[in-house]
Amino acid sequence: MRIFRPQSGHDPITCDGNSRSGRYSQPALTQASLEHRLQAVEDAFASLPARYLGTQPGFQASYRIELDDLGVSWAVELDDGHCRVTVSPERDPDVVIGTDSETWLELREGKLSGLDAFRSRRLWARGNLDLAVAFEGFFKLPNGRLPLLRIHEVRAGRARISTLTAGDAIENVILIHGLGSNKTSFYETVSALTPEYTVHAIDLPGFGSSSKPLRAPYDAAWFARAVRRFMDAQGIERAHIVGNSLGGRVAIEVGLQSPTRVQSLSLLCPSMAWRKRRHFVPIVRMLRPELAAVPHTFGTALVRQQFWSMFSRPERIHPSAADIAVEEFLRTYRSVNARIAFHASARHIYLEEPDGPDGFWTRLSELRPPAMFVWGDEDPLVPLAFARYVRDALPEARQVVIDQCGHVPQVEHPVDANALVHDFIGHARASAAERAAKRVGRAARRLQVRVNGAAVNGGAVNGNGRARAAEAAEAAS
């Protein structure tokens, strides 16, 4: 196994000034340049109603956009067919987005995506994060160009799957989050893989902004069917799938159930069936997930503590990430259906049978798509010892250990983790192309043999036969 060790000397993110967007590095504006910048910003806001793409019937959302360096703000109110920009909002906003004027203009011109701005601390948001990220997807870019990304709902069977889609490339990548999380945990991965791929970061049913059916089983097989239905609804025949934690287990199940639809599997600390620590199985079986319907909540301090425990070195994570994750979890967990989904999913992770004819580890040896397993050496939930079992079941699978890493590599070590995913997907593409070329070569040789045989037996080959042979030989070269 290869050990990826973080390079020493990485400087923490620093911010000049007191802007929450963390970006005051540009020189101070002169009075003339300030007036010019303010006019450009006002023109950008004035253009929003004409560039509004509309949305589904019944939609309503209100935003306050704060430009820290100019000390001004605008309110943007949206419904299904109208956009209204004002400096005097009629109600409290659902979302507050803060940035600086230069970043805002780059966003409006399509030079920068909101995810990139958020990742580089040039933008902050408070409130419903889905609405915040969705904002840029509501508006055409200058010259009628489509937005760089969009958040939309996909009807997958009876489920509604909230999806962030970025890019318009031919090949598709689907990102699947872990237990209690949502698609926000993969925002940096979306940026890393776009525009080379069309990337879909989804909220599994039961989590985030997706629907939360009350009587769903919330086991790996059910989630895998939901992912396949999502692919069907989006017209995706095959995809590379990346999953973290529970999402990794779901990705494995898709690969087991529908191997021809999976081009590669990148599995980041995937949940797997426990062979040890199973002494609580009888008790957990008796604890029905429906008990979570009883009104209760987790305290903010407890959720924040649990969030930080997922990381080997919490100081690597920007504090705003904790604020967003905790706020999103608590907001979602207020729903009865969300609580049942969370507990049912956790229960199935622990109760999954490890061995026997239908046991997880028995079935894992039947996995056919190329797979990479990425482990954190200090993961508090998925022990590194699982790597030994994976090696026994899938000796050809790639396994990588990231040093000083907890349970969420794409958040704690985004550069290393996303580079691994990008390289592995590229390797899988190259391998698939090589296999296809070999198949074409074999077909060309078989056709040439038939053509030669016909020439010997009949003394001639018709023009169509020569053309097919030539085409096949050219394709094989």
VOPAGU-2260 file (C-alpha; in pm, 1 decimal, decimal comma):
REM VOPAGU-2260
SITE   aa  ch    i         X         Y         Z
SITE  MET   A    0       0,0       0,0       0,0
SITE  ARG   A    1     113,9     353,4     -73,2
SITE  ILE   A    2     129,9     601,0     210,8
SITE  PHE   A    3      50,5     961,1     124,3
SITE  ARG   A    4     202,8    1189,7     382,0
SITE  PRO   A    5     102,7    1554,4     395,6
SITE  GLN   A    6     386,9    1786,8     308,2
SITE  SER   A    7     519,6    1986,0     596,2
SITE  GLY   A    8     519,6    2360,0     592,7
SITE  HIS   A    9     167,5    2412,5     463,5
SITE  ASP   A   10      57,9    2753,4     582,8
SITE  PRO   A   11    -286,8    2795,5     733,0
SITE  ILE   A   12    -533,7    3015,0     550,8
SITE  THR   A   13    -489,9    3373,1     656,5
SITE  CYS   A   14    -712,5    3668,4     588,6
SITE  ASP   A   15    -622,4    4033,4     576,7
SITE  GLY   A   16    -866,7    4286,0     709,8
SITE  ASN   A   17   -1190,0    4201,4     885,1
SITE  SER   A   18   -1393,7    4074,3     590,6
SITE  ARG   A   19   -1581,0    3750,3     654,8
SITE  SER   A   20   -1511,0    3660,2     294,9
SITE  GLY   A   21   -1144,7    3668,9     390,7
SITE  ARG   A   22   -1025,7    3861,0      89,2
SITE  TYR   A   23    -888,4    4213,1     121,3
SITE  SER   A   24    -557,1    4153,0     -49,3
SITE  GLN   A   25    -621,6    4390,8    -340,1
SITE  PRO   A   26    -500,6    4751,7    -309,6
SITE  ALA   A   27    -737,8    5005,6    -163,3
SITE  LEU   A   28    -969,3    5159,4    -420,3
SITE  THR   A   29    -932,7    5525,1    -510,3
SITE  GLN   A   30   -1243,3    5741,2    -511,0
SITE  ALA   A   31   -1266,9    5719,4    -890,7
SITE  SER   A   32   -1214,1    5345,1    -900,6
SITE  LEU   A   33   -1460,2    5301,5    -612,9
SITE  GLU   A   34   -1729,1    5485,6    -807,2
SITE  HIS   A   35   -1651,2    5279,7   -1118,1
SITE  ARG   A   36   -1668,3    4953,5    -919,5
SITE  LEU   A   37   -1994,5    5054,4    -753,8
SITE  GLN   A   38   -2149,1    5135,5   -1091,7
SITE  ALA   A   39   -2039,3    4797,8   -1230,6
SITE  VAL   A   40   -2192,9    4620,7    -931,0
SITE  GLU   A   41   -2518,2    4815,7    -964,5
SITE  ASP   A   42   -2534,5    4724,1   -1334,4
SITE  ALA   A   43   -2477,2    4356,2   -1249,5
SITE  PHE   A   44   -2763,3    4356,2    -998,9
SITE  ALA   A   45   -2989,6    4548,2   -1238,5
SITE  SER   A   46   -2933,4    4278,6   -1503,7
SITE  LEU   A   47   -3053,1    3991,6   -1281,2
SITE  PRO   A   48   -3427,6    4011,4   -1364,7
SITE  ALA   A   49   -3356,6    3990,6   -1739,8
SITE  ARG   A   50   -3118,1    3695,7   -1689,6
SITE  TYR   A   51   -3345,6    3502,7   -1452,5
SITE  LEU   A   52   -3415,0    3149,4   -1581,2
SITE  GLY   A   53   -3713,4    3083,8   -1353,2
SITE  THR   A   54   -3771,5    2769,2   -1153,0
SITE  GLN   A   55   -4038,8    2518,0   -1053,9
SITE  PRO   A   56   -4394,6    2634,0    -967,6
SITE  GLY   A   57   -4443,3    2745,3    -609,2
SITE  PHE   A   58   -4076,5    2826,1    -548,7
SITE  GLN   A   59   -3994,7    3127,5    -332,5
SITE  ALA   A   60   -3664,0    3241,1    -186,9
SITE  SER   A   61   -3514,8    3563,5     -62,6
SITE  TYR   A   62   -3146,8    3653,8     -49,0
SITE  ARG   A   63   -2939,8    3933,8      96,5
SITE  ILE   A   64   -2610,6    3989,0     -84,9
SITE  GLU   A   65   -2353,9    4176,2     126,3
SITE  LEU   A   66   -2046,6    4323,0     -42,0
SITE  ASP   A   67   -1805,8    4369,4     244,4
SITE  ASP   A   68   -1553,7    4598,0      77,9
SITE  LEU   A   69   -1819,4    4843,6     -42,9
SITE  GLY   A   70   -2023,9    4824,4     275,6
SITE  VAL   A   71   -2350,3    4783,1      82,1
SITE  SER   A   72   -2609,1    4509,6      35,9
SITE  TRP   A   73   -2890,8    4418,5    -200,8
SITE  ALA   A   74   -3198,9    4201,3    -156,6
SITE  VAL   A   75   -3293,0    3955,1    -431,2
SITE  GLU   A   76   -3637,4    3796,1    -410,9
SITE  LEU   A   77   -3725,9    3504,0    -638,6
SITE  ASP   A   78   -4041,0    3312,9    -719,8
SITE  ASP   A   79   -4116,2    3065,5    -996,8
SITE  GLY   A   80   -4121,9    3326,8   -1271,8
SITE  HIS   A   81   -3995,6    3658,2   -1137,6
SITE  CYS   A   82   -3681,8    3813,2    -990,4
SITE  ARG   A   83   -3699,3    4136,2    -790,2
SITE  VAL   A   84   -3390,3    4332,1    -682,5
SITE  THR   A   85   -3425,4    4595,0    -412,8
SITE  VAL   A   86   -3237,4    4766,3    -133,8
SITE  SER   A   87   -3546,9    4749,1      88,7
SITE  PRO   A   88   -3646,0    4382,9     135,6
SITE  GLU   A   89   -4002,1    4302,4     234,5
SITE  ARG   A   90   -3907,1    4012,8     464,0
SITE  ASP   A   91   -3610,9    3855,4     638,2
SITE  PRO   A   92   -3387,9    3666,1     392,7
SITE  ASP   A   93   -3370,6    3289,3     370,9
SITE  VAL   A   94   -3001,0    3318,0     284,8
SITE  VAL   A   95   -2729,1    3576,1     339,3
SITE  ILE   A   96   -2434,5    3564,4      98,8
SITE  GLY   A   97   -2126,7    3774,3     167,9
SITE  THR   A   98   -1830,4    3845,6     -56,3
SITE  ASP   A   99   -1636,3    4138,1    -203,9
SITE  SER   A  100   -1724,1    4335,0    -515,9
SITE  GLU   A  101   -1445,2    4190,8    -731,8
SITE  THR   A  102   -1551,6    3834,3    -656,4
SITE  TRP   A  103   -1916,6    3921,4    -715,0
SITE  LEU   A  104   -1840,8    4061,2   -1060,5
SITE  GLU   A  105   -1632,1    3755,5   -1149,1
SITE  LEU   A  106   -1923,6    3533,5   -1045,3
SITE  ARG   A  107   -2170,3    3729,7   -1256,3
SITE  GLU   A  108   -1939,7    3715,4   -1559,9
SITE  GLY   A  109   -1883,8    3339,6   -1527,4
SITE  LYS   A  110   -1511,6    3372,7   -1461,2
SITE  LEU   A  111   -1554,3    3195,3   -1128,5
SITE  SER   A  112   -1807,2    2950,1    -985,9
SITE  GLY   A  113   -1965,5    2992,1    -645,3
SITE  LEU   A  114   -1806,0    2666,5    -529,8
SITE  ASP   A  115   -1460,6    2791,6    -621,0
SITE  ALA   A  116   -1526,3    3120,1    -442,2
SITE  PHE   A  117   -1655,7    2936,4    -135,9
SITE  ARG   A  118   -1359,6    2696,3    -135,8
SITE  SER   A  119   -1107,8    2980,5    -151,0
SITE  ARG   A  120   -1285,2    3169,9     131,4
SITE  ARG   A  121   -1383,5    3451,6    -103,2
SITE  LEU   A  122   -1749,7    3394,2     -21,8
SITE  TRP   A  123   -1946,8    3301,6     288,8
SITE  ALA   A  124   -2310,1    3205,2     337,9
SITE  ARG   A  125   -2556,1    3183,4     623,1
SITE  GLY   A  126   -2890,8    3004,2     611,9
SITE  ASN   A  127   -3001,7    2729,4     373,7
SITE  LEU   A  128   -2677,9    2627,8     200,4
SITE  ASP   A  129   -2856,6    2459,9     -90,3
SITE  LEU   A  130   -3030,7    2787,5    -169,7
SITE  ALA   A  131   -2701,0    2973,3    -137,7
SITE  VAL   A  132   -2519,7    2745,7    -384,5
SITE  ALA   A  133   -2822,9    2735,6    -614,6
SITE  PHE   A  134   -2827,3    3114,6    -656,5
SITE  GLU   A  135   -2588,5    3135,3    -952,2
SITE  GLY   A  136   -2775,1    2855,1   -1130,0
SITE  PHE   A  137   -3089,1    3069,7   -1150,8
SITE  PHE   A  138   -2931,2    3318,5   -1392,5
SITE  LYS   A  139   -2790,2    3311,4   -1743,5
SITE  LEU   A  140   -2437,8    3438,8   -1778,3
SITE  PRO   A  141   -2354,8    3726,5   -2015,5
SITE  ASN   A  142   -2411,4    3650,1   -2385,3
SITE  GLY   A  143   -2678,7    3395,7   -2290,9
SITE  ARG   A  144   -2436,7    3133,8   -2160,0
SITE  LEU   A  145   -2577,4    2877,7   -1920,2
SITE  PRO   A  146   -2465,2    2891,8   -1554,5
SITE  LEU   A  147   -2156,3    2698,9   -1447,9
SITE  LEU   A  148   -2356,8    2482,3   -1207,0
SITE  ARG   A  149   -2710,5    2424,5   -1092,0
SITE  ILE   A  150   -2892,8    2260,3    -803,7
SITE  HIS   A  151   -3203,0    2074,9    -913,8
SITE  GLU   A  152   -3435,0    1794,2    -810,1
SITE  VAL   A  153   -3435,0    1466,1   -1000,4
SITE  ARG   A  154   -3736,3    1237,7    -979,3
SITE  ALA   A  155   -3595,0     888,3    -926,7
SITE  GLY   A  156   -3884,7     648,3    -888,5
SITE  ARG   A  157   -4080,2     775,0    -589,8
SITE  ALA   A  158   -3784,4     965,3    -450,7
SITE  ARG   A  159   -3679,9    1322,1    -521,0
SITE  ILE   A  160   -3301,6    1349,8    -524,0
SITE  SER   A  161   -3149,3    1693,2    -471,8
SITE  THR   A  162   -2851,0    1723,6    -702,9
SITE  LEU   A  163   -2571,6    1966,7    -773,1
SITE  THR   A  164   -2462,8    1928,8   -1135,3
SITE  ALA   A  165   -2157,6    2101,2   -1281,5
SITE  GLY   A  166   -1990,6    2064,8   -1619,9
SITE  ASP   A  167   -2114,4    1938,0   -1955,0
SITE  ALA   A  168   -1855,8    1675,0   -2049,2
SITE  ILE   A  169   -1941,3    1335,7   -2199,4
SITE  GLU   A  170   -1840,3    1119,4   -1902,5
SITE  ASN   A  171   -2027,1    1142,9   -1572,7
SITE  VAL   A  172   -1909,6    1123,4   -1212,5
SITE  ILE   A  173   -2154,9    1071,1    -925,7
SITE  LEU   A  174   -2051,2    1173,9    -572,2
SITE  ILE   A  175   -2226,4    1011,5    -274,5
SITE  HIS   A  176   -2192,6    1147,5      80,2
SITE  GLY   A  177   -2175,4     970,4     414,9
SITE  LEU   A  178   -2416,4     911,9     704,3
SITE  GLY   A  179   -2562,0    1231,0     847,8
SITE  SER   A  180   -2394,7    1441,0     580,0
SITE  ASN   A  181   -2503,4    1571,0     239,8
SITE  LYS   A  182   -2359,0    1681,5     -92,5
SITE  THR   A  183   -2177,3    1977,2      67,4
SITE  SER   A  184   -1903,2    1735,8     179,5
SITE  PHE   A  185   -1805,1    1695,3    -187,6
SITE  TYR   A  186   -1807,0    2058,3    -299,7
SITE  GLU   A  187   -1428,2    2069,3    -338,0
SITE  THR   A  188   -1435,4    1742,9    -533,7
SITE  VAL   A  189   -1691,3    1894,2    -772,0
SITE  SER   A  190   -1451,3    2180,1    -840,1
SITE  ALA   A  191   -1157,5    1941,8    -883,1
SITE  LEU   A  192   -1332,4    1723,8   -1144,0
SITE  THR   A  193   -1511,6    1995,7   -1342,4
SITE  PRO   A  194   -1500,3    2069,2   -1637,1
SITE  GLU   A  195   -1324,9    1747,5   -1743,2
SITE  TYR   A  196   -1633,5    1554,7   -1632,7
SITE  THR   A  197   -2000,1    1623,5   -1575,9
SITE  VAL   A  198   -2019,2    1590,9   -1197,9
SITE  HIS   A  199   -2333,0    1515,7    -996,0
SITE  ALA   A  200   -2314,7    1552,9    -616,9
SITE  ILE   A  201   -2634,9    1403,6    -478,8
SITE  ASP   A  202   -2819,0    1396,1    -149,2
SITE  LEU   A  203   -2919,4    1036,4     -84,4
SITE  PRO   A  204   -3292,6     993,9     -16,1
SITE  GLY   A  205   -3342,4    1054,0     355,2
SITE  PHE   A  206   -3066,2    1316,0     375,5
SITE  GLY   A  207   -3001,6    1678,2     289,0
SITE  SER   A  208   -3267,6    1829,8      65,9
SITE  SER   A  209   -3384,2    1502,7     -89,5
SITE  SER   A  210   -3718,5    1343,7      -4,2
SITE  LYS   A  211   -3733,6    1128,7     307,8
SITE  PRO   A  212   -3986,7     845,9     269,7
SITE  LEU   A  213   -4107,0     730,6     608,6
SITE  ARG   A  214   -4127,7     357,1     536,6
SITE  ALA   A  215   -3814,6     310,5     326,6
SITE  PRO   A  216   -3569,4      39,5     442,6
SITE  TYR   A  217   -3260,3     268,0     412,0
SITE  ASP   A  218   -3024,7     -23,6     352,3
SITE  ALA   A  219   -2748,2     -46,1      92,1
SITE  ALA   A  220   -2961,9    -229,6    -163,2
SITE  TRP   A  221   -3237,1      34,1    -142,6
SITE  PHE   A  222   -2991,8     322,3    -175,9
SITE  ALA   A  223   -2826,5     149,7    -475,0
SITE  ARG   A  224   -3162,9     122,9    -651,3
SITE  ALA   A  225   -3217,8     494,0    -589,0
SITE  VAL   A  226   -2878,9     573,7    -748,4
SITE  ARG   A  227   -2961,3     360,5   -1053,6
SITE  ARG   A  228   -3299,4     531,3   -1089,7
SITE  PHE   A  229   -3122,5     864,8   -1066,9
SITE  MET   A  230   -2895,3     754,6   -1350,9
SITE  ASP   A  231   -3195,9     640,9   -1554,6
SITE  ALA   A  232   -3374,3     972,1   -1500,0
SITE  GLN   A  233   -3065,0    1165,5   -1608,8
SITE  GLY   A  234   -2998,0     944,5   -1910,2
SITE  ILE   A  235   -2665,2     825,7   -1766,5
SITE  GLU   A  236   -2579,2     482,5   -1901,3
SITE  ARG   A  237   -2246,2     446,0   -1716,2
SITE  ALA   A  238   -2067,5     656,6   -1456,3
SITE  HIS   A  239   -1766,5     677,8   -1231,0
SITE  ILE   A  240   -1891,6     666,4    -872,4
SITE  VAL   A  241   -1716,9     822,6    -572,9
SITE  GLY   A  242   -1846,9     755,4    -223,5
SITE  ASN   A  243   -1745,9     842,5     130,8
SITE  SER   A  244   -1846,9     635,4     434,7
SITE  LEU   A  245   -2210,0     524,2     381,8
SITE  GLY   A  246   -2179,4     659,2      27,2
SITE  GLY   A  247   -1886,3     424,4     -30,5
SITE  ARG   A  248   -2096,5     127,6      79,2
SITE  VAL   A  249   -2376,7     238,6    -153,5
SITE  ALA   A  250   -2127,4     272,4    -440,0
SITE  ILE   A  251   -2005,3     -83,7    -377,6
SITE  GLU   A  252   -2363,7    -208,1    -389,7
SITE  VAL   A  253   -2424,6     -34,5    -722,7
SITE  GLY   A  254   -2110,1    -204,4    -853,1
SITE  LEU   A  255   -2228,6    -542,8    -728,3
SITE  GLN   A  256   -2584,7    -511,6    -859,0
SITE  SER   A  257   -2513,1    -332,7   -1189,0
SITE  PRO   A  258   -2144,9    -375,3   -1280,1
SITE  THR   A  259   -2194,9    -277,7   -1644,8
SITE  ARG   A  260   -2316,6      67,5   -1537,8
SITE  VAL   A  261   -2010,1     149,5   -1327,3
SITE  GLN   A  262   -1689,3     265,4   -1493,8
SITE  SER   A  263   -1491,1     293,0   -1170,1
SITE  LEU   A  264   -1537,3     306,6    -793,3
SITE  SER   A  265   -1341,8     550,9    -576,3
SITE  LEU   A  266   -1420,6     453,3    -217,1
SITE  LEU   A  267   -1315,8     697,0      54,6
SITE  CYS   A  268   -1324,4     529,7     398,5
SITE  PRO   A  269   -1627,5     320,6     295,8
SITE  SER   A  270   -1858,6     170,3     556,1
SITE  MET   A  271   -1817,5    -206,6     560,3
SITE  ALA   A  272   -1965,4    -500,5     750,3
SITE  TRP   A  273   -1813,9    -550,6    1093,7
SITE  ARG   A  274   -1658,3    -887,7    1172,8
SITE  LYS   A  275   -1571,5    -783,9    1526,8
SITE  ARG   A  276   -1755,0    -577,2    1789,1
SITE  ARG   A  277   -2083,0    -749,2    1708,0
SITE  HIS   A  278   -2184,9    -816,8    2067,1
SITE  PHE   A  279   -2452,0    -545,2    2051,8
SITE  VAL   A  280   -2629,3    -698,2    1749,9
SITE  PRO   A  281   -2921,1    -847,7    1951,2
SITE  ILE   A  282   -2984,8    -516,6    2124,4
SITE  VAL   A  283   -2959,6    -309,7    1805,2
SITE  ARG   A  284   -3204,4    -545,4    1631,9
SITE  MET   A  285   -3462,9    -464,9    1898,7
SITE  LEU   A  286   -3412,3     -88,4    1868,2
SITE  ARG   A  287   -3645,8      -1,4    1585,2
SITE  PRO   A  288   -3562,6     317,5    1391,1
SITE  GLU   A  289   -3925,1     430,1    1431,6
SITE  LEU   A  290   -3836,7     519,7    1791,0
SITE  ALA   A  291   -3659,4     821,6    1644,5
SITE  ALA   A  292   -4002,5     968,0    1570,0
SITE  VAL   A  293   -4021,4    1063,7    1937,1
SITE  PRO   A  294   -3941,0    1437,8    1940,3
SITE  HIS   A  295   -3579,5    1496,5    2037,9
SITE  THR   A  296   -3271,3    1673,2    1913,6
SITE  PHE   A  297   -2897,1    1680,2    1963,9
SITE  GLY   A  298   -2738,7    1981,5    2126,4
SITE  THR   A  299   -2527,8    2208,0    1912,5
SITE  ALA   A  300   -2221,7    2141,2    2126,7
SITE  LEU   A  301   -2260,9    1763,0    2087,3
SITE  VAL   A  302   -2300,1    1783,3    1709,8
SITE  ARG   A  303   -2002,0    2016,9    1684,3
SITE  GLN   A  304   -1792,3    1778,3    1896,5
SITE  GLN   A  305   -1891,9    1486,2    1674,6
SITE  PHE   A  306   -1801,8    1684,7    1363,1
SITE  TRP   A  307   -1451,5    1766,9    1485,7
SITE  SER   A  308   -1394,8    1405,1    1594,2
SITE  MET   A  309   -1410,9    1297,7    1228,4
SITE  PHE   A  310   -1073,6    1458,2    1158,2
SITE  SER   A  311    -722,5    1359,2    1254,5
SITE  ARG   A  312    -601,5    1720,9    1272,1
SITE  PRO   A  313    -903,5    1950,6    1324,0
SITE  GLU   A  314    -684,3    2256,8    1289,8
SITE  ARG   A  315    -666,4    2187,9     914,6
SITE  ILE   A  316   -1039,2    2254,6     879,3
SITE  HIS   A  317   -1162,8    2610,3     848,6
SITE  PRO   A  318   -1401,1    2693,0    1138,9
SITE  SER   A  319   -1671,2    2798,3     892,6
SITE  ALA   A  320   -1692,3    2436,2     773,1
SITE  ALA   A  321   -1803,6    2329,7    1120,5
SITE  ASP   A  322   -2060,0    2609,3    1136,1
SITE  ILE   A  323   -2212,0    2501,2     803,8
SITE  ALA   A  324   -2209,3    2127,0     877,2
SITE  VAL   A  325   -2359,2    2166,6    1224,8
SITE  GLU   A  326   -2626,7    2409,4    1109,3
SITE  GLU   A  327   -2725,4    2186,7     816,0
SITE  PHE   A  328   -2743,1    1872,0    1030,9
SITE  LEU   A  329   -2954,6    2035,9    1301,1
SITE  ARG   A  330   -3184,8    2196,3    1044,8
SITE  THR   A  331   -3246,4    1861,9     874,4
SITE  TYR   A  332   -3269,9    1658,2    1195,4
SITE  ARG   A  333   -3574,4    1854,1    1309,0
SITE  SER   A  334   -3775,9    1650,0    1059,2
SITE  VAL   A  335   -3927,4    1325,3    1188,5
SITE  ASN   A  336   -3857,2    1154,5     856,8
SITE  ALA   A  337   -3494,2    1269,5     863,0
SITE  ARG   A  338   -3443,5    1128,7    1213,1
SITE  ILE   A  339   -3588,0     791,7    1112,3
SITE  ALA   A  340   -3373,5     784,9     796,6
SITE  PHE   A  341   -3058,9     860,8     997,2
SITE  HIS   A  342   -3118,7     593,1    1259,5
SITE  ALA   A  343   -3237,3     330,9    1007,9
SITE  SER   A  344   -2923,5     382,9     797,2
SITE  ALA   A  345   -2691,1     362,8    1098,3
SITE  ARG   A  346   -2869,9      51,5    1218,6
SITE  HIS   A  347   -2823,7    -126,4     884,2
SITE  ILE   A  348   -2453,0     -37,8     873,7
SITE  TYR   A  349   -2397,3    -211,9    1206,6
SITE  LEU   A  350   -2628,9    -508,6    1145,7
SITE  GLU   A  351   -2506,2    -607,6     799,5
SITE  GLU   A  352   -2399,0    -971,3     794,9
SITE  PRO   A  353   -2025,9   -1003,1     726,5
SITE  ASP   A  354   -2001,4   -1369,7     626,5
SITE  GLY   A  355   -2207,6   -1654,1     483,6
SITE  PRO   A  356   -2338,9   -1699,8     127,7
SITE  ASP   A  357   -2499,2   -1354,7     121,4
SITE  GLY   A  358   -2254,9   -1188,1     359,3
SITE  PHE   A  359   -2083,1    -865,1     263,4
SITE  TRP   A  360   -1729,1    -999,5     243,5
SITE  THR   A  361   -1839,9   -1301,7      40,7
SITE  ARG   A  362   -2016,0   -1076,4    -209,7
SITE  LEU   A  363   -1730,3    -823,7    -219,8
SITE  SER   A  364   -1507,9   -1077,7    -394,9
SITE  GLU   A  365   -1755,9   -1066,2    -685,7
SITE  LEU   A  366   -1705,6    -690,4    -743,8
SITE  ARG   A  367   -1609,9    -636,7   -1109,3
SITE  PRO   A  368   -1565,0    -260,7   -1175,9
SITE  PRO   A  369   -1214,3    -125,4   -1107,1
SITE  ALA   A  370   -1203,3      -7,0    -746,0
SITE  MET   A  371    -978,2     211,2    -534,4
SITE  PHE   A  372   -1003,1     212,9    -154,2
SITE  VAL   A  373    -868,8     519,9      25,7
SITE  TRP   A  374    -820,5     485,5     400,6
SITE  GLY   A  375    -737,9     731,7     675,4
SITE  ASP   A  376    -477,2     597,0     915,2
SITE  GLU   A  377    -653,0     768,8    1207,2
SITE  ASP   A  378   -1012,6     710,2    1102,4
SITE  PRO   A  379   -1222,5     682,6    1421,6
SITE  LEU   A  380   -1507,9     495,1    1248,4
SITE  VAL   A  381   -1366,3     270,4     974,3
SITE  PRO   A  382   -1053,7      94,5    1104,1
SITE  LEU   A  383    -753,6      50,5     877,0
SITE  ALA   A  384    -768,4    -322,5     957,1
SITE  PHE   A  385   -1043,1    -349,5     693,7
SITE  ALA   A  386    -768,7    -310,4     429,9
SITE  ARG   A  387    -651,5    -665,7     502,7
SITE  TYR   A  388    -997,8    -807,9     435,8
SITE  VAL   A  389   -1026,9    -604,7     115,6
SITE  ARG   A  390    -691,6    -739,5      -4,5
SITE  ASP   A  391    -814,0   -1094,9      51,9
SITE  ALA   A  392   -1142,5   -1033,0    -131,9
SITE  LEU   A  393   -1010,8    -805,8    -409,7
SITE  PRO   A  394    -636,5    -859,9    -455,9
SITE  GLU   A  395    -637,0    -643,8    -771,6
SITE  ALA   A  396    -801,7    -341,2    -608,3
SITE  ARG   A  397    -588,7     -32,7    -551,1
SITE  GLN   A  398    -551,9      61,7    -183,4
SITE  VAL   A  399    -410,3     388,5     -53,5
SITE  VAL   A  400    -358,6     509,5     301,7
SITE  ILE   A  401    -347,0     881,8     370,2
SITE  ASP   A  402    -136,3     956,3     672,7
SITE  GLN   A  403    -272,7    1175,9     952,1
SITE  CYS   A  404    -623,6    1147,1     811,2
SITE  GLY   A  405    -959,8    1083,3     972,4
SITE  HIS   A  406   -1291,1     972,8     824,2
SITE  VAL   A  407   -1350,3    1235,4     552,8
SITE  PRO   A  408   -1039,5    1253,0     328,7
SITE  GLN   A  409   -1196,1    1482,7      69,4
SITE  VAL   A  410   -1249,2    1745,0     340,2
SITE  GLU   A  411    -938,3    1698,4     554,9
SITE  HIS   A  412    -695,4    1633,7     266,1
SITE  PRO   A  413    -881,0    1770,5     -36,0
SITE  VAL   A  414    -576,0    1815,5    -258,9
SITE  ASP   A  415    -442,6    1461,7    -204,1
SITE  ALA   A  416    -782,0    1289,0    -199,3
SITE  ASN   A  417    -916,5    1464,9    -507,0
SITE  ALA   A  418    -590,6    1404,8    -694,6
SITE  LEU   A  419    -619,3    1033,3    -614,8
SITE  VAL   A  420    -978,2    1025,7    -740,8
SITE  HIS   A  421    -891,9    1220,4   -1055,4
SITE  ASP   A  422    -593,2     997,9   -1135,7
SITE  PHE   A  423    -785,2     676,2   -1071,6
SITE  ILE   A  424   -1076,2     780,8   -1292,5
SITE  GLY   A  425    -827,3     871,0   -1564,8
SITE  HIS   A  426    -656,8     532,4   -1525,4
SITE  ALA   A  427    -993,8     355,5   -1550,2
SITE  ARG   A  428   -1074,6     553,3   -1866,6
SITE  ALA   A  429    -740,3     461,6   -2022,9
SITE  SER   A  430    -781,6      95,3   -1930,1
SITE  ALA   A  431   -1132,2      89,4   -2076,7
SITE  ALA   A  432   -1007,0     251,3   -2399,1
SITE  GLU   A  433    -725,0      -2,6   -2420,5
SITE  ARG   A  434    -968,1    -291,6   -2371,2
SITE  ALA   A  435   -1197,6    -146,5   -2638,3
SITE  ALA   A  436    -904,2    -113,9   -2879,6
SITE  LYS   A  437    -810,4    -476,4   -2818,1
SITE  ARG   A  438   -1168,6    -586,4   -2884,9
SITE  VAL   A  439   -1171,6    -391,0   -3211,1
SITE  GLY   A  440    -836,1    -542,5   -3304,7
SITE  ARG   A  441    -962,7    -895,1   -3243,6
SITE  ALA   A  442   -1275,0    -821,3   -3445,9
SITE  ALA   A  443   -1064,7    -679,2   -3729,1
SITE  ARG   A  444    -844,5    -985,7   -3734,4
SITE  ARG   A  445   -1145,8   -1219,1   -3739,4
SITE  LEU   A  446   -1298,1   -1020,5   -4023,3
SITE  GLN   A  447    -968,0   -1027,5   -4215,7
SITE  VAL   A  448    -953,0   -1404,9   -4177,0
SITE  ARG   A  449   -1305,6   -1436,5   -4315,6
SITE  VAL   A  450   -1226,1   -1200,5   -4602,1
SITE  ASN   A  451    -909,0   -1389,1   -4689,2
SITE  GLY   A  452   -1094,8   -1717,4   -4673,8
SITE  ALA   A  453   -1361,9   -1584,2   -4906,0
SITE  ALA   A  454   -1093,4   -1464,9   -5145,6
SITE  VAL   A  455    -931,3   -1806,7   -5151,8
SITE  ASN   A  456   -1257,9   -1994,5   -5190,9
SITE  GLY   A  457   -1431,5   -1759,0   -5431,3
SITE  GLY   A  458   -1135,9   -1605,3   -5604,5
SITE  ALA   A  459   -1250,9   -1251,6   -5519,1
SITE  VAL   A  460   -1382,9   -1035,6   -5243,6
SITE  ASN   A  461   -1666,3    -796,9   -5307,5
SITE  GLY   A  462   -1617,2    -426,4   -5250,3
SITE  ASN   A  463   -1818,3    -421,5   -4928,2
SITE  GLY   A  464   -1600,0    -693,0   -4780,6
SITE  ARG   A  465   -1282,9    -501,2   -4863,9
SITE  ALA   A  466   -1431,4    -183,2   -4718,8
SITE  ARG   A  467   -1527,0    -353,5   -4393,3
SITE  ALA   A  468   -1183,9    -507,8   -4362,8
SITE  ALA   A  469   -1017,1    -175,3   -4425,7
SITE  GLU   A  470   -1238,4       3,0   -4173,2
SITE  ALA   A  471   -1174,9    -260,6   -3908,6
SITE  ALA   A  472    -800,3    -254,7   -3970,4
SITE  GLU   A  473    -799,5     124,1   -3946,3
SITE  ALA   A  474    -998,7     114,7   -3620,8
SITE  ALA   A  475    -753,1    -135,1   -3475,7
SITE  SER   A  476    -447,6      74,1   -3562,3
